[in-house]
């Protein structure tokens, strides 16, 4: 709590904390900044009952001040807070339109041309000619009321529409920035004055329109020299501070207004906030304090993060920008695990983990891997102490011994038997085969198990031929334990940083995160059905007579069509123009939720049994999907080559040059098959090929041996074959005919 009583003292014997705060006298003049008291004034005794408590409208600092004052200056951010807003009804300068601005500028330019006819016009003379524009912008940008009422689009301000003609605002800035420097200086000075004292608490959407206009100022993105950077960031910190302190209604309005921006406009706003956040992180890194202490109490960075959250919500509605546009690369350079620890401790201080959309995919994966490693080490220590103190022979790893011929049965049985050990590091042994699991056997086990579990013949999942994606089979005979164990397998893959060949749609991951799913999500993996729904919703004729549909859903049960009523007596209720939206909503809910409730609940329970935790909550559903499946983007062979090191070969040696040439010439399917042989997975990590570390090793002088691979280490063993043709033949034979640790 910050005391705003200057050197005022309470009537009690306990002194009040002193603060360098100045209280301004009540006055109807906007320009009056007469000080009622400062730190040098005589003590004033105030009873505790005469004190008020509130938060600063900019930095959100908790403040204590005498009830009698009308306004005070915050000691943290130096913003003047006006407490009794009588300004809403006061008359002020008339609103200004783009047309008026153009007219005044045009008149000044005519005078300038007339002067030039008579002789040259120096800069000072030119500035004097544009003084009418200077006075205009001083009034416009210095008055909260005037700016809010200017550049209107003819509509009332609502939660859906700001009432501001943003194109007119951008045109106005374009005009002003081509005028003499005195006009630009007046505009920036007036903006600074307004932000230091808006003169009214901002509580209604109509109060905050001026922020939209200020954020459009192109100068705020310019940082040509340190003084300019400092000045522009000083303006931005107040904008972000006040925006972040608004109530939920104003935030909802801002989200809706931002959502109407096009891709370029929204990207410009996001980059503006990103630049400010990066600047604050850079300052924090230069601080004498260690991370995260250097920034966790910085109200400026917290305010900017909250504004970015508004933009992120707006983008969630408009789908204009990719998720990666919100990643801030400077966040990768902070002490992420320290930030994660502070967030977990619920200290109440700022942490970037509160705003995970700022954290890149790679950094989130580092946090998850570190968190998983800590849990594995905890399990290892428990096993060790049980062995030492309780004489119990406890395996520090989760070891699964499976037969290839009975892979599903052996795997699911042992996972069920070791349910309490799933947090241990996973090791796989294939019975009857030699090999120590350093990661490669685990990759292969996941690959083969998932391929079997998701096989349509197994009956747990159904596939759509158009999208090649699978979904839970509502007619499955498998019990809930089977789906529970499938969820366990998915969680284990994430927990053990292994990519899976799973073709589940994004809707599955949204449901895992308890997010609602709708027709758009259905369209991803049932495009034909969704297209039919859209035709039904958009049909302009008589829906009942043309479509002849009742409130009944259909699904396939092992080759037979089954019908289920979406409502009681749904078969007797026909779909009409009036109730077609209800029909579509019920049908979508049936396909995505109610028909697979038993299967999905068990699957979700198994997933969270392994993978639940705070680290998982940092991810978005789209990121978890990418984390599980890896990236299916075309392989960048040159990028893979840059990430490869050589043992026994030189980079420019003929065998190596031929190898990469062969891989480039391959069809995409064969490229992925070779990558599978090389690394145990045909997909690159979610963070891209730049995070893969490959190794090619010379195997010796035996030229008739097939290439081999150590998938545990992403290592390929090659021989110096006599020509490119033989190298290609041996590679194709090895990758097409091999499985596990032997050749078929």
Rosetta blueprint (number, residue, H / E / L):
1 X L
2 X E
3 X E
4 X L
5 X L
6 X L
7 X L
8 X L
9 X E
10 X E
11 X L
12 X L
13 X L
14 X L
15 X L
16 X L
17 X L
18 X L
19 X L
20 X L
21 X L
22 X L
23 X E
24 X E
25 X L
26 X L
27 X L
28 X L
29 X L
30 X L
31 X L
32 X L
33 X L
34 X L
35 X E
36 X E
37 X E
38 X L
39 X L
40 X L
41 X L
42 X L
43 X L
44 X L
45 X E
46 X E
47 X L
48 X H
49 X H
50 X H
51 X E
52 X E
53 X E
54 X E
55 X E
56 X L
57 X L
58 X L
59 X L
60 X L
61 X L
62 X E
63 X E
64 X E
65 X E
66 X E
67 X L
68 X L
69 X L
70 X L
71 X E
72 X E
73 X E
74 X L
75 X L
76 X L
77 X L
78 X L
79 X L
80 X E
81 X E
82 X E
83 X L
84 X L
85 X L
86 X L
87 X L
88 X L
89 X L
90 X L
91 X L
92 X L
93 X L
94 X L
95 X L
96 X L
97 X L
98 X H
99 X H
100 X H
101 X H
102 X H
103 X H
104 X H
105 X H
106 X H
107 X H
108 X H
109 X H
110 X H
111 X H
112 X H
113 X H
114 X H
115 X H
116 X H
117 X H
118 X H
119 X L
120 X L
121 X L
122 X L
123 X H
124 X H
125 X H
126 X H
127 X H
128 X H
129 X H
130 X L
131 X H
132 X H
133 X H
134 X H
135 X H
136 X H
137 X H
138 X H
139 X H
140 X H
141 X H
142 X H
143 X L
144 X H
145 X H
146 X H
147 X H
148 X H
149 X H
150 X L
151 X L
152 X E
153 X L
154 X L
155 X L
156 X L
157 X L
158 X L
159 X L
160 X L
161 X L
162 X L
163 X L
164 X E
165 X L
166 X H
167 X H
168 X H
169 X H
170 X H
171 X H
172 X H
173 X H
174 X H
175 X H
176 X H
177 X L
178 X L
179 X L
180 X L
181 X H
182 X H
183 X H
184 X H
185 X H
186 X H
187 X H
188 X H
189 X H
190 X H
191 X H
192 X H
193 X H
194 X H
195 X H
196 X H
197 X L
198 X L
199 X L
200 X L
201 X L
202 X L
203 X L
204 X L
205 X H
206 X H
207 X H
208 X L
209 X H
210 X H
211 X H
212 X H
213 X H
214 X H
215 X H
216 X L
217 X L
218 X H
219 X H
220 X H
221 X H
222 X L
223 X L
224 X L
225 X L
226 X H
227 X H
228 X H
229 X H
230 X H
231 X H
232 X H
233 X H
234 X H
235 X H
236 X H
237 X H
238 X H
239 X H
240 X H
241 X H
242 X H
243 X H
244 X H
245 X L
246 X L
247 X L
248 X H
249 X H
250 X H
251 X H
252 X H
253 X H
254 X H
255 X H
256 X H
257 X H
258 X H
259 X H
260 X L
261 X L
262 X L
263 X H
264 X H
265 X H
266 X H
267 X H
268 X H
269 X H
270 X H
271 X H
272 X H
273 X H
274 X H
275 X H
276 X H
277 X H
278 X H
279 X H
280 X H
281 X H
282 X H
283 X H
284 X H
285 X H
286 X H
287 X L
288 X L
289 X L
290 X L
291 X L
292 X L
293 X L
294 X L
295 X L
296 X L
297 X L
298 X L
299 X H
300 X H
301 X H
302 X H
303 X H
304 X H
305 X H
306 X H
307 X H
308 X H
309 X H
310 X H
311 X H
312 X H
313 X H
314 X H
315 X H
316 X H
317 X H
318 X H
319 X L
320 X L
321 X L
322 X L
323 X H
324 X H
325 X H
326 X H
327 X L
328 X L
329 X H
330 X H
331 X H
332 X H
333 X H
334 X L
335 X L
336 X H
337 X H
338 X H
339 X H
340 X H
341 X H
342 X H
343 X H
344 X H
345 X L
346 X L
347 X L
348 X L
349 X L
350 X L
351 X L
352 X H
353 X H
354 X H
355 X H
356 X H
357 X H
358 X H
359 X L
360 X L
361 X H
362 X H
363 X H
364 X H
365 X H
366 X H
367 X H
368 X H
369 X H
370 X H
371 X H
372 X H
373 X H
374 X H
375 X H
376 X H
377 X H
378 X H
379 X H
380 X H
381 X H
382 X H
383 X H
384 X H
385 X H
386 X H
387 X H
388 X H
389 X H
390 X L
391 X L
392 X L
393 X L
394 X L
395 X L
396 X L
397 X L
398 X E
399 X E
400 X E
401 X E
402 X E
403 X L
404 X H
405 X H
406 X H
407 X H
408 X H
409 X H
410 X H
411 X H
412 X H
413 X H
414 X H
415 X H
416 X H
417 X H
418 X L
419 X H
420 X H
421 X H
422 X L
423 X L
424 X L
425 X L
426 X E
427 X E
428 X E
429 X E
430 X E
431 X L
432 X L
433 X L
434 X L
435 X L
436 X L
437 X L
438 X L
439 X L
440 X H
441 X H
442 X H
443 X H
444 X H
445 X H
446 X H
447 X H
448 X H
449 X H
450 X H
451 X H
452 X H
453 X H
454 X L
455 X L
456 X H
457 X H
458 X H
459 X L
460 X L
461 X E
462 X E
463 X E
464 X E
465 X L
466 X L
467 X L
468 X L
469 X E
470 X E
471 X E
472 X E
473 X L
474 X L
475 X L
476 X L
477 X L
478 X L
479 X L
480 X H
481 X H
482 X H
483 X H
484 X H
485 X H
486 X H
487 X H
488 X H
489 X H
490 X H
491 X H
492 X H
493 X H
494 X H
495 X H
496 X L
497 X L
498 X L
499 X L
500 X L
501 X L
502 X L
503 X L
504 X E
505 X L
506 X H
507 X H
508 X H
509 X H
510 X H
511 X H
512 X H
513 X L
514 X L
515 X L
516 X L
517 X L
518 X L
519 X H
520 X H
521 X H
522 X H
523 X H
524 X H
525 X H
526 X L
527 X H
528 X H
529 X H
530 X H
531 X H
532 X H
533 X H
534 X H
535 X H
536 X H
537 X H
538 X H
539 X L
540 X L
541 X L
542 X L
543 X H
544 X H
545 X H
546 X H
547 X H
548 X L
549 X L
550 X E
551 X L
552 X E
553 X E
554 X E
555 X E
556 X E
557 X E
558 X L
559 X L
560 X E
561 X E
562 X E
563 X E
564 X E
565 X E
566 X L
567 X L
568 X L
569 X L
570 X H
571 X H
572 X H
573 X L
574 X E
575 X L
576 X L
577 X L
578 X L
579 X L
580 X H
581 X H
582 X H
583 X H
584 X H
585 X H
586 X H
587 X H
588 X H
589 X H
590 X H
591 X H
592 X H
593 X L
594 X H
595 X H
596 X H
597 X H
598 X H
599 X H
600 X H
601 X H
602 X H
603 X H
604 X H
605 X H
606 X H
607 X H
608 X H
609 X H
610 X H
611 X H
612 X L
613 X L
614 X L
615 X L
616 X H
617 X H
618 X H
619 X L
620 X L
621 X H
622 X H
623 X H
624 X H
625 X H
626 X H
627 X H
628 X H
629 X H
630 X L
631 X E
632 X L
633 X L
634 X L
635 X L
636 X L
637 X H
638 X H
639 X H
640 X H
641 X H
642 X H
643 X L
644 X E
645 X E
646 X E
647 X E
648 X L
649 X L
650 X L
651 X L
652 X L
653 X L
654 X H
655 X H
656 X H
657 X H
658 X H
659 X H
660 X H
661 X H
662 X H
663 X H
664 X H
665 X H
666 X L
667 X L
668 X H
669 X H
670 X H
671 X H
672 X H
673 X H
674 X H
675 X H
676 X H
677 X H
678 X H
679 X H
680 X L
681 X L
682 X L
683 X L
684 X E
685 X L
686 X L
687 X L
688 X L
689 X H
690 X H
691 X H
692 X L
693 X L
694 X E
695 X E
696 X E
697 X E
698 X E
699 X L
700 X L
701 X L
702 X L
703 X L
704 X L
705 X L
706 X L
707 X L
708 X E
709 X E
710 X E
711 X H
712 X H
713 X H
714 X L
715 X E
716 X E
717 X E
718 X E
719 X L
720 X L
721 X L
722 X L
723 X L
724 X H
725 X H
726 X H
727 X H
728 X H
729 X H
730 X H
731 X H
732 X H
733 X H
734 X H
735 X H
736 X H
737 X H
738 X E
739 X E
740 X L
741 X L
742 X E
743 X E
744 X L
